[in-house]
Amino acid sequence: MDPIYRVGNDVHVLPSSLPIPGIGTLVVNAYVILARAPVLVDTGLAMDGEEFEHALRSIMDPADIRWIWLTHDDADHTGNLERVMSLAPAARLLTHGLGALRMSTWWPVPLDRVSALQPGDRIDVGDRYLRGVRPPLFDNPMTTGLLDERTGAMYTVDTFGAILPSVPESCDDVSEADLVDGIAGWAAFDSPWTQLVDHDRFRAAANEVARLQPTAIFSSHLPSASGHMARQLVEVIASVPARPPFVPPDHAAFASIFAALGAAAPTPLA
């Protein structure tokens, strides 16, 4: 894991970085919202288990967590969910109901602690409401982001993710070229269905982010972005359907990635 940091008065970021040889780095963020009823948004990577717990304890006693907002059931968001639910016995799990059922096929999710979540739902966390939102871009149909109605911060899940040359704490420290190329490339890879959509309808969905006028954008795979960047980020996302599709690496390129990681060469195709 990377060092934790604070954005605003009451949000802590728990980041990890995944190096992608020859391409850049992908950040994986979880968030702690220090509301009156504290909220953990996602649970990081399983391989960070002890580090993730240590980072969480440096912010608060995990037993004080009251809500775990799981944006979707992908592995980079659920990695420490079972651990955290054990550490936070009073916490409720807020997530897509079908996502909770799907997770229960690989570990015994305590379904009596699950609150099924839909976009539009408003959750009272003591000193504010958190509203479920559907981001315009997603790789998982269970995706549910959130809007902090008190601060105006919007948590956009995988939307606005980017593979970057390096990952600072703020998008203000990323060059415009790296930000645009990184977001567009990630979107084409992570949500290839964008090649199939009606461009005008997709742009209208992306513009919903700007319409909400977020004060900050907190993506699962991007440094924090100030609200003034929302229109620029939306324009990048809205352009994705017209961009070239992502082409996955062939075996030779895949082997070079293995070599850069110091791993044994993968088995070639027959």
N, C-alpha and C positions, 0 to 999 in steps of 0.2 A: 504494500500500500504506500501511497504518497502521504505526506503530512496533511493532516486535516486543517481546514481553514474556515473562517466565518465570512458569510456574505450578509450584509445588513445587520440588524441588531439581534436577531433571534434564529438565524439559520446557520447550521454548521454543515460543511461538505465533507463527506468521507470518500476520498477519491482513490482509485487504483489506476495504474497505467498498464496497458498491454502493448508492448512493442511489436510492430509488424515489419520485419526486415525488408528493406528496400522501399518501403512506403511511408512509414511514419509511426505515430503512436495514437492509440485509441484510449481515451479516459473512460472509466466506468464509475459513475457517481451514485452514492446513496446520500440521503439528506436527513438531518435531524431538525425538526421545527420545534423550538422551545415555547410552544403554546402552554396555556395553563394545564391542558391535558396533552403532554408531549407526544409528538408524532414522529415515527421513523418512516421515511419514504424509501422503500426497497432495502435490500440486505446484502448487496455486494456479491463478491466472488467466493465460492467455497474454498478455494485454495488460500484465501486470506483469513481463514476462520479465526485463529487466535489473534492475529493483528487487528481484524475487524472488531472483535470483542474488546480488545485493549483500547482501540480508538474510541469506541462507543463509551466505554467507562471513563475516558478522560473528559467527556462532555457531561455525562450524567450517570446516575445509577440506572442500569437497564430495567430494574424492577419498577421504575417510575414511568416507563413508557405506557401510554394508555391506548395508542392506536398504531398499528403497522399498516401503512398504506402500500400495498403491493401493486405496482402499476401493471404488471402482467407476469406470466409464469415462465418466462425465459430464464435460463440458468444463470445469466449474469446479473439477474435481479433477485433471484431466490436463493443464492448460494448459502446464506447463513440464516435462512428463515427458521428452520427447525431449532437451531441454537438460540436465536433471539426469542422465540416463543417460549422456550424453556426458561430463559433468563428474565422474561417479562410476563409472569403468569397472569397478571391482570389486564394484559393488552388484548384488544380485539383486532382481528385481521380483517382489514377492509380490502376487498378485491372482487373482481368479476366472479360471480357465483360459479360459472362453468369452469373458470380457471382453477378455483379451489377444488372442484371435483376432479379435474384432470390431474392436479398435483397429488391427489389422494391415491392415484394409481402407482406412485413411486415412493411415497412415504405417508405415514399415518397422520394426515392433517386433522387436528382437532376441530371438526366441523362445527361443534357447538360454540366455538369462539369466532366463527366467521360471520361477517356482515356482508351480504351480497351487495355489490356496488354497481351503479349504472351512471353513465354521463348525465349530468343534471342534478344528481343527488347532492344535498348540502349536509355536511357533518359539523356539528357543534363541538369544538374542541376547547370550550371554556371561555376564551377571550376573542374568538373569531369563528367564522365559518369557512370550511374548505369545500369547494364545489367541484364535483367530478366533471371533467371535460374530455372530449374525444379529440386528440391532436389530429392534424390533417395528414400525417404520415405515420405509418405503423407497420411492423412486420409480424404482428400477432393480433388476432381479432379480439383478444381479451384486454387490449390496451385501454387504460383509463388514467389520464393525467389529472391535474388538479389546479385550481385557481385559489390562492389565498385571498379571500375577499377583504381582509383588513389591510394587507400590505400591497396587494395588487400583483404579487409575484406569481408567475405561471410556471408550472412544472410540466414540461412537454414530452417526457419519456424519451423515445428514440428520435423524435423530430428534432432537427437541427444538430444531430450528431455529426461528427467530423473526425477523419483521420488527419492529424496535423504533424508537422515536423517536430514540434515540441508542444507541451501542454502547460501553459501558465494558469494562473488562477482566474484570469479575466480575459474575455475576448478582445478587450481594448488593447491587449498586448500581442495580438495575432495580426499579421499583415492582412490587408483586405484580400489579396490574391490567394493566400493560403486558406483563409476562411471560406471564400467562395468555392474554390476548388475542392476543399475538404468536405464541405457540406453537400455539394452537388454529387461528389463521388460516393459519399456514404449513402445518400438517399437512393442513388441508382442501384447500389449493391443491396442495401437493407430492405428496400421496398421496390423490387423490380416490377411490380404490378403497375407502377406509375406510367410505364410505357403503353398501357392499354386504356388509359382513362381519357375522357373528354377534357380537353385542356381548359376550357372556360369553367366547367363545373369544379375541376380541381383547384383552379385559381380562387374561385369563390370560397372553397373550403379553407384554403390557406389564408385568405384574407380575414377569416374569423379571428385568427390570432391577433392581427393588427387592430381589429375592431374592438377587442377587449382592452386594448391599451395597457398591456402589462407594464409594470414598473421594472420588472426583471424577468429574464427567461432562464430557467434552470433546466437544462437538458441532462439526460442520463449520460450523454456521451460528448459533452462539450463544456469548456470552461463557462463560468457564469457570464451572462450577457446583460447589459443594461437595457432598460426599456426603449431607449432611443434607437437601439439597433433593430428593433422588432420589424420595422418595415423592410430594412435591407435583408434580414434573414428570410422574411416571407417571400421577397422577390426571388431569392435564390431557389427556395423550395418550389415556388410556382413555375419556375423555368424547367424543372427536372423532366417533365414528360416530353419536352422537345429536345432534350439532350441525348447523346448516344447512349445505348444501353450498356450496362456493366457486362464485361466479358470475364468469366472466371479464369484463373491461371491454369495453363496446361500442366502436364506432368513435369516437364523440365523446369518451369517456373516454380512449381510446388516444391520440387527437390532443392532448388536454390534457397527457398525459405527455410527448409529443414537444415540445410548446411549452415545458414547464417545463425540458426538457433543452436548449433552444435549437436544436432540430433542425427541419428542414423538415417541414411537415405530411405525414402519410402519405396514400397514395392512397385515396380513399373507395371503399366498395363500389359496384359498378355498380347 
